[in-house]
Amino acid sequence: MSETTTTTTVTPEATTPEATTQAIGSYTPSSLRGRIDDIAIIDVRTPGEFESIHVPHARNVPLDQLRGRVAEVRSLVEEGREVVLSCRTENRARQAQRLLAAAGVPSLPILEGGIVAWEAEGAPVVQGVLRWDLERQVRFTAGLLVLVSILVSLVFPPARFVAGFVGAGLVFAAVTNTCAMALLLAKLPYNRPRSG
């Protein structure tokens, strides 16, 4: 009985940065770690979150400002720069990816796990004033609104509807993967520190 061996050779489709960017949906922190000087990392978190901690050389283009700054991102791509989107955990980076694609910017990869995964791998970070991230602010605000409305409802029963409204808002946020409260909180001065 003879054995038959089949060998398959895999040839890369393309090796240009543009082809790599379009072919890859995300990068792990370890795959980017040694290349951060060569890649344009766009961090879509709030300025306050960005000031707290970010990848070295990253640019802050907050998600709520991205529509007005599409040309800035497009110019990086047209210059031939490899552009990677980042946020805290990757949710907002995926929203930015969809927004940019709808605006005609080629599909850009994201940093898998965001700054949380980047820091967990021991990759270099730039740290500033520590601030609560936006997700934590949303949880605190929603919880506080529910608690206060329930306490107030003991003397003013209609206040309980505020708790119901917050609950409905949280369900809507989960179903649509958007959060109106986060958009409002992102506009607070706390989340928009002065640079310099």
C-alpha positions in Angstrom: 0.0 0.0 0.0 1.5 3.3 -1.0 0.9 6.6 0.7 0.0 9.7 -1.2 1.0 13.1 0.1 -0.7 16.2 -1.1 1.1 19.6 -0.7 -0.8 22.8 -0.9 1.0 26.1 -1.3 -0.7 29.2 -0.1 0.4 32.4 -1.8 -0.4 35.7 -0.2 -3.0 37.6 -2.2 -1.3 41.0 -1.7 1.4 42.4 0.5 0.7 46.2 0.2 -0.5 48.0 3.3 -3.7 48.9 1.6 -4.5 45.3 0.8 -3.5 44.2 4.3 -5.8 46.9 5.8 -8.8 45.9 3.8 -8.2 42.2 4.3 -7.8 42.3 8.1 -10.7 43.2 10.4 -8.6 43.5 13.5 -5.1 43.3 15.0 -4.1 41.8 18.4 -2.1 44.0 20.7 0.9 41.7 20.3 0.8 42.0 16.5 0.9 45.9 16.7 3.2 46.3 19.7 6.5 46.6 17.7 4.9 48.7 14.9 3.2 51.6 16.7 5.7 54.1 15.2 4.7 53.0 11.7 0.9 52.9 12.2 -1.7 55.7 12.6 -3.8 54.7 15.6 -7.1 56.6 15.8 -8.5 56.4 19.3 -12.3 57.2 19.2 -12.8 57.5 23.0 -13.6 60.8 24.7 -10.8 63.3 25.2 -11.0 62.6 29.0 -10.6 58.8 28.5 -7.8 59.4 26.0 -6.0 61.8 28.4 -6.2 59.1 31.1 -4.4 56.4 29.1 -3.7 55.8 25.4 -1.3 54.0 23.0 1.8 56.1 22.3 1.5 58.2 19.1 -2.3 57.6 18.9 -4.5 60.4 17.7 -7.7 61.2 19.5 -10.7 61.6 17.2 -13.8 61.1 19.5 -16.6 59.0 18.0 -19.0 61.9 18.4 -16.8 64.1 16.3 -15.8 61.5 13.7 -18.5 62.5 11.1 -16.9 66.0 10.9 -13.3 64.6 10.7 -13.8 61.9 8.1 -11.5 63.8 5.7 -8.7 63.7 8.3 -8.9 59.9 8.5 -9.3 59.6 4.7 -6.1 61.7 4.1 -4.1 59.3 6.3 -5.4 56.3 4.2 -4.7 58.2 0.9 -1.1 59.0 2.1 -0.6 55.2 2.3 -0.5 55.1 6.1 -1.9 52.0 7.8 -4.7 53.2 10.0 -6.0 51.2 13.0 -9.1 52.2 15.1 -9.0 51.8 18.9 -11.3 52.5 21.9 -11.7 51.0 25.3 -12.8 47.5 24.4 -13.5 47.7 20.7 -17.3 48.5 20.7 -16.8 52.2 19.7 -14.0 51.3 17.3 -16.5 49.0 15.5 -19.0 51.8 15.3 -16.3 54.1 13.9 -15.4 51.4 11.4 -19.0 51.3 10.1 -19.4 55.1 10.1 -16.2 55.5 8.1 -17.1 52.7 5.7 -20.5 54.5 5.1 -18.5 57.7 4.3 -16.5 55.9 1.7 -13.3 55.2 3.7 -12.0 51.6 3.1 -12.7 49.2 5.9 -10.2 49.9 8.6 -9.0 47.3 11.1 -9.5 47.7 14.9 -7.3 47.0 17.9 -8.8 43.8 19.3 -9.9 44.4 22.9 -9.0 48.1 22.7 -6.8 49.8 25.3 -7.9 47.3 27.9 -6.3 44.4 26.1 -3.3 46.6 25.1 -2.6 47.4 28.7 -3.2 43.9 29.9 -0.5 42.6 27.5 2.0 45.0 29.1 2.3 47.1 26.0 3.5 50.7 26.4 1.0 53.3 27.3 0.9 57.0 27.9 -0.8 57.8 31.2 -2.2 61.1 32.4 -4.9 62.2 34.8 -6.9 59.1 35.7 -10.6 59.6 34.9 -13.6 57.2 34.9 -14.1 55.7 31.4 -17.4 56.5 29.7 -18.9 53.1 30.3 -18.4 53.5 34.1 -19.9 56.9 34.0 -23.0 55.6 32.3 -23.4 52.8 34.9 -23.0 55.3 37.7 -25.4 57.8 36.2 -28.1 55.2 35.4 -27.8 53.6 38.8 -28.0 57.0 40.6 -31.0 58.1 38.6 -32.8 54.8 39.4 -31.9 55.0 43.1 -32.9 58.6 43.5 -36.2 58.1 41.6 -37.1 55.2 43.7 -36.3 57.1 46.9 -38.3 60.2 45.7 -41.2 57.9 44.7 -41.7 57.1 48.4 -43.0 60.7 48.8 -43.9 61.5 45.2 -45.1 58.2 43.5 -44.8 59.4 39.8 -41.0 59.6 40.2 -40.9 55.9 39.8 -41.5 56.5 36.0 -38.0 58.0 35.8 -36.6 54.6 36.9 -38.7 52.9 34.2 -37.5 55.4 31.6 -33.9 54.7 32.5 -34.5 50.9 32.3 -36.1 51.3 28.9 -33.2 53.4 27.8 -30.7 50.7 28.9 -32.7 48.0 27.0 -32.8 50.2 23.9 -29.0 50.9 24.3 -28.3 47.1 24.4 -30.6 46.3 21.5 -29.2 49.0 19.2 -25.6 49.0 20.6 -25.8 52.8 21.0 -26.2 54.8 24.1 -27.8 58.2 24.2 -26.6 58.7 27.8 -23.0 58.1 26.8 -23.3 60.6 24.0 -24.6 63.2 26.5 -21.9 62.4 29.1 -19.2 62.6 26.4 -20.1 66.3 26.1 -19.5 67.2 29.7 -16.4 69.3 30.5 -15.0 66.4 32.6 -14.7 64.4 29.4 -13.3 67.3 27.4 -10.2 68.4 29.3 -8.3 71.3 28.1 -5.1 70.3 26.3 -1.8 71.8 27.4 
